[in-house]
Amino acid sequence: MSRRLAKASEVRELFDLRSNARVYELARRSMLPGVVRLGRQLRFDMSKIRLFIEAGGHHLKGQPKDQIEPKLAEAKDVLGGSA
């Protein structure tokens, strides 16, 4: 299965954020799903980012990541099982 990995700049544009630094901050705080670390560089799994958006993007500071996974699974079911 091939996954499309995006740079922070693509995620920044998708969320209409002001800077890549904000994307990195959200990743560091585990507020974005699909973060892939390649050495010192970060890439983002766009299928998980899209599912996160479809699920409403609800991830509050301090909310455990395992509360996002059921929402991602539910969104995947709604989308027909493909991302």
Phi, psi and omega in degrees: 000126181267129178246140178271119178258131184249156174277164180303325181297325178290320178294320177303314180294319180301318181267000180056050178267159184284330184210160174296331180302323179293321177298314179297322178296315178298321177295316181299324180275007181058037180261356176238135176277166172074026179279127179242124180264127176241089187066240179269353184264151176246141171231163186232127179286108187295331178294320178288325177296317180295319177296321178301316179294315180298328180281000178101354177064022184278105172213104181268153178307129179089352179282126180299145180301328183294347175279341177279321186306316177299324178294322178295318179296318179297317179296322179297320177298318180296325181277004177089021176079005178236148180240000000 
